[in-house]
Amino acid sequence: MLTSTLRSNASLAIARTVETQAVNDADGLPLPRRFAAVAAILGAGVLVVLDGAIANIALPGIAEQLQATPADAVWIITAYQLAVVMFLLPASAVGERFGYRRVFAGGVALFTAASVLCALAPSMPWLVAARCLQGLGSAAVMPLGLALLRFTYPRRLLARSIGWNALAVAAASAAGPTLGAFILSAASWPWLFAVNLPIGLLVLAACAGLPGPALAPRSERPIDAWSIALNAVMFASFVLGSDRLVMHPLHGGALLVLSAVCMVLLVRREMPKAAPLIPLDLLRVHSFRVSIVASVCCFTGQMASLVALPFYIQHELGQSAVTAGLLMTPWPLAVMLAAPLSARLARRVPSAWLCAAGSACFATGLALCAVWPLHGHPALPIAVFTSLAGLGFGFFQTPNNQNMLLSAPKERSGAAGGAQGTARLTGLTLGSLLMSLMFGLLPSHSAVHWGLGVAALAALGGSVVSLLRSPARTFSGAHA
């Protein structure tokens, strides 16, 4: 009697396990179609990251051929970044309203077409305008790609998918400068943009496999044009004001004040809405808010250190630009190594602990770069320190992004992806501003050391903030 009861209970437990597994597997795309969707998401992410990484290396040649000044050439980068930051949140809202797949594919198409316009650019204004269009396309690809991962994979595999996404982005970042140099050694700068055409067409073809409205339902929220305008002016004023604050304090300060005024007006306009453009509803969720703040801290440390390290290696240690690039390559390679490992650990270790340990490791690598006495043969210590920083950042990023996505309702996945991208860009802007202040206030020798030290403190802040999440609620399977 007891044996039959035990067998019956065991059979019931197995049946429930199989049923739960089937539900989880159904919470995503079936395997054949999932491969096409993943190819589209990862391919689009690599496309936009690779383009940004290889464009920087061609700025001197572009300026010379188009008869522009170096200051004008910088707008090739600035115009792209401005368009992304201005329309990241609006693109998320448009994706929720009109469908993630449609807006994501539209972003890929716009980016690809704008790349052709960049390659055909006969003048600097033409090129800058085309780069703005590229930024608009990227603004749709970045947040919606992350949101689409949630509808593509079963929930139990979400951490792994985010890890592979981080690995692909890190690989593109690491390969960008080398690929750019290779293209320029055999062809002129327009080919840096022309190579996006075949890649973009392949990604567009794969977009047919992305989750449609049946899995990713649309929102009925209307699009508020005034809120989009306030959002665009707010972020544009913030980026431009931060950039000009050191050299032109009055102009920069006025732009920052304008940004603050627009933010107040935007928050007051969006506060009563159930699904606001700025995800105020998600920021009320403790776990989501903590992840956003931690992300801003770590990306601030990343940008400040990536600005400081080339000056440190070239000016203070007397190494060439090529050597500086090689010594910084272990960073993205370490991120590539850590991303899939952290995805596995996220299923067993509370994400609060994993994020805190990763950002602490990140801070340690930066602190060692700042204080370690480097003389004679600095290659090995710098490679070790940047590898340590990259490992830490990789172990932080994947579980932190996963927590952000899972802290938001599924219907607000686009807003969660937009908030993640905005946190990243805010941190990068703050890190750049930090180093501008350091170089403006201190001698170059002191600025790089203080900059690396403050970057380490920012990363350590991300570690402390991550611990504010309750470990009991941060396992990968704990969220709906």
N, C-alpha and C positions, 0 to 999 in steps of 0.2 A: 504493500500500500504506500509506504513511505517512498520506495524507489520509483513507483509510477508517478507519485506527486512531484518528486524532484525532476523526473524527466519531463513532465508536463510544464513545470515552471521554466526549465531550461529551454524547452522548445518555444515557449511564449516569449522568453527574453531574446532568443535568437530572431524570432519573427519581428519583434519590435525593433531590434537593431537593424535588420535588413530593411524594414519599412522606413526607419529614420534615415538610413544611408540613401535609400531611393529618393526620399524627399530632398535631402541635401544635394544629391547629384542632379535632381531635376531643377534645383535653384541655380540654373545656368544653362549654357548651351550644350547640346550633345557633342560628343568628341569630334566627329568629322568637321562640323561647322565651327567648333571652338578653335581649331587650328587656324582657319582663315581669319577669324576675328582677332586672335592674338597676333597674327602676322600684320594685320592692319594697324592695331594699336601700337605694337612695338615698332613697326616700320615707320609710322608717322612720328613717333617720339624721337627715333634716331634721326629722321629727316630734319626736324626742326633744330635739334641739338647740334647735329653735325654741321648744319649750315652756319649756325652762330659761331661754332668753334673755328671753322676754316675761313670765315670772312675777315676776322681780325688780322690774320697774317698778311692779307693782301692790301691793307690800307695804304702803305707808302706807294705801292705801284699804281693803285687806282688814282690816288691824288696826283701823281706825276702825269699819268696818261690823260686824265680829264682836266688837267691844268687847274687844280684846286689846291688850297692851302691845307696843311695838316689839320687845322682846326675845323675846316669844312669836311674833311674826310671822317672826322670823329662822328659826324652826324649820320654816317652810314650805320653806326652801331646805336647811337642815341635814338634815332627815329624808330628803329626796330623795337628797342626796349620800351620806348614811350607807348607805342601802339599796343604792345602786349599788356602792359600794366594798366592802361586806360580801359581796355575792353575785356579783361579777363573775367571779371564778375558779370558784366552784361552778357558775354558769350555763354556763361554757365546758365543764366536765366533764360536766354533764348533756346538753349539746348533742352532745358526742362519743359519749355512751352511747346516747341515745335518738333521735338524728338531728338534724342542724343545722336542716333546714327545719321540723320539727315544733316544736322549742323556740323558734326564731326567731319563727315565726308565733304561738306561745303568748305570747311576750313582747310582740308587737304588740297582741294581743287584750287582754292584761292591762293594758297601758299605756292603751289606748283606753277600756276599762271604768273604770279608775281615774280617767281624765280626766272622765268623766261624774259619778263620785262627788265629785270636786273641785268641779265646777260646782254640784252640789246641796248642798254642805256647809253645814249650819246653824250650825256652831260651829267654833272653832279646833281642838279635838282631832279632830273628824271630818276636817277638811281635812288636818291633819298625818298622820293614818293613811292617807288616800287618797294623799297624796304618797309615803308609804312604798311603797304598792303600785305607784305609777308608777315609783319607783326600781327595784323588782324587775323590772318589765317592761323598763326601760332596760338593766338588767344583762344581760338575755338578748339584746337587740337589738345593743348596741354591739360585743361581741367576735365574735358569730356572724355579723354582717353582714360584717365584714372577712374572716372565714374563708370565707364563702360566695362572696365575690368570686373566691377562688382556684379554686373549682370551676365558676364561671360563665364565666370568660374563659379562652382559651388562654394558656399561660404567656408567650408572646411579647407579649401585650397586657396583662399584669398591671399593669405600671407605669402604663399609661394609665388603667386602671380605678381604681387607687388615687388617681391625680391627680384624676379626676373626682369621686371620693368626697370628697376633701379640699376641692375647689371647692364642692361642694354644702353641706358642713358650714360652710365659711367664709361662704357666701352666707346661710345660715340664721342664723349668728351676727350678721352685719351687719344683716340685715333685722329681727331679733327686737325690739330696742327700738322701732324705728319702727312696726312692725306692732302691738306692744303699745299704744303711744301712740294709734295710729289707732283700735284697738278700744275703748279706754277713752274716747275722745272721743265715741263714738257709743253705747256700751253700758256695762253694769256689769261688774265684774271676773269674775263667773262665766263670761262669754262667752270669756275668755281660755283657759279649759279646754274649754268646749263646742265650740270650733272644731276641736278634735282629733278629734271623732267622725266627721265625713265623711271627713277625711283618713285616719284610721285604718282605716275601712271600705274605702276604695280600696286602701290598702296591703295589707290582708288579702286582698282579691280577687287582687292581683298575686302574692301569696305562692304561689299554685298553680303558678307557673312556676319556682320555685326548684329547684335541684338536689336530687334525692331520694337515697335510699340507694344506688342504682346507681352514681352518680358520687361521692357522699360517704358511704362506708361507715361503719357504726357501730362503736364500740369495744365490746369485751366486758368492759371494766373495771367492777367493781361500784362503786356510790356509797357512800362512807364518811361516815356521818352525823357521827361524832365529828370527823373532819377538817374537815367543813363548819362545825361549831360552833366549833372552835378558830380557823379562818380568820375567821369572822364576829366573834368577840370580839377577835381580834388587830387587825383593821382598825378596828373601832369604837373600841377603846381608843386606838389611834394617832391617829385623827382628833379625838376628843373631848379627849384629853390634849394634843395640839398646840394645840388651840383655847384651852384653859384654862391653859396653862403660864405665860403672862405675868401674868394677873390673879389666878390661884389656883395658885401654883407647887407647893404640896404635893399638891393634888388632881390637877393636871395631871401632875406627876411620877409619882404612884402609878399613874395610868392608862397612862403610857408604860412603866413597869416591867411592868405586867400584859401589855401588848402584846408586850414582849420575851419574857416567859415563855411566852406562847402561841405565839410564833414558834418558839422552841426546841423546844417539845413537838410542834408541827406538823411541823417539819423532820425530827425524829427518827422521827415516825410515817410520814412519806411517803417518806423516803430510800430504803428498800428496794424501793419499787414501781417497776415499769417505766414507768408513766404516772402520775406523782404529781399531786395537786391543784395544789400549787405547782409550776410547770414546772421542777423541778430538772434534769430530763433535758435540757431545751432550754438552760438556763443553763450547762450544761457545754460547749455549742458556742460557740466564741470569738466568731464573727461575731454570733450572736444576743445574747450577753451584752454586747458592745460597743454594739449598737444600743439595748438596754434602758437602759444607763447614760447614753448620749447623750440619749435621750428624756427621762429624768428631769431631766437638767441643763437642757435647753431649755425644758421645761414649767415648771420652777422659775423660770427667768428670765421666762417669759411671764406667769405669775401675779403675781410680785412687781412687774413693771412695770405690769400692768393695774390693780393696787391703788394704786401710787404715782402714776401719771400723773393721775388725776382730782383728787387732793389738790394736786398741783403746779399744774395748770392753774387750778383754782378758787381755792385759798387763796393761793398765792404770786403767780400772774399775774393774779388778780382777774377771771377770766372766769366766765360763767354755766355752769350745769350743761348747758344745751343746747349751748353753744359747746364745752364739754369733750367732749360726745358726738360732735359733728361733727368735732373735731380728731382724735379717736381712730378715726373711721370709715375713714380710709385704710388702717389696719392690716389688717382683714379683707379689704378690697378688693384689697390687694396680695397677700394669700395666695391669693385667687381667681385672680389673674393668674399667679402663680408656679406654682401646683400643676400645671396641664396642661403648662406649659413644662418643668418639672423632670421630668415623666413622659417627655417626648420625649428629654431629655438623658440620662436614666437608661439608655437603650438604647445610648448611645455613650460615656458617661463613667463611669469607676468610681464606684460609689456612695459609697465612702470620701471621694473628692475632692469630690463634689457635696455631701454632707452637711457636710463640713468647711467648704467655702466658704459654704454657706448659713447655718450657725450663726455663722460669723465675721461675715458681713454683718448678721445679727440682732444680734450683740453690738455691732457698730459703731453701729447705729441707737440702741440703748439707751444706749451710752456718750455719744453726742452729746446725747441728751436730758438726761443727768446733768450734763454739764460746760458745755454751750453757754450763754453769757449771753443770756437772753431778756428783752427789755425793749421797751416800746412796742407793737409789732405782732408778737406771737409766732406768729401763725397759720401763716405760710408755713414757718418753720423746723421747727415741731412736725409739720406735715403731711409734710414731707420726711423727717424722722427716723422717724416712725411708719411711713411707707411703706417706708423702707429696712429697718426691723425686720420688717415683714410680708413683704416679698419674701424676706428671708433665711430666715424661718421656713418659708415655703412651699417654698423650694428644699431645705430640710432634711427636712421632714416626709415627703414622698412617697417619696424613695428610702430613707429610714430605715425606714419601715413596710414597704416592699417587701422590704428585706433581712431584716427580722424574719420575714416570712411565708415567704420562700424558704429561710431557714436551718433551718426546721422541716420534718419529714416531713409529707406531706399528711394523714396520719391524726391529726396533732397540730396541725392548723390552728386548731381551736377554742382549744387551750391557748395558741397563739401570739397569737391575737386577744385572749384574756383577759390575757395578760402585757402586751401593748401598752396595753390600757386601764388596767391597774393601774399601769404606769409613768407614764402620763399623770396619773392621779389622785394618785399619790404626789408627782409634781413639783408639781402644783397645790397640794397641801396644804403642801409644804415652802415654796413661794413665799409662800403666805398666812401661814405661821408666821414666815417671815423678816421680812415687813413688820410683823407684830404685835410682834416683838422690836424692830424699829427704832423704831416709834412708842412703845413702852414705855420705851426707853432713851435716846432722843434727842429734842430739840425737833422739832416738825413740819417746820420748814424744812430741818433737816439730815437728818431721817429719809427724806424723799423723794429727796434727792440720793444719799445713801448707799445707799438701797434700789435706785435705778436703777443705781448703780455695781455693786453686788453682783449684780444681775440680769444685767448685761452680763458679769460674770466667770463666772456660771453658764453663760450661752450660749457664752462662749468655751471653757469646759470641755467643752461638748458638741462643739465643733469639734476640740479636741485629742483627745478620746476617739475620735471618728469616724476619725481618721487611724490609729488602732491596728488597723483592719481592713486586711487585705492587699488592695491594689487589684487584684491579679491574680485574686482570687476573688470580686470584688463586682460584676461585670457582671450585668445583669438576666438574661441567659440562661445563667449559669454554674451555676445550682443546679437540682437535680432537682425 
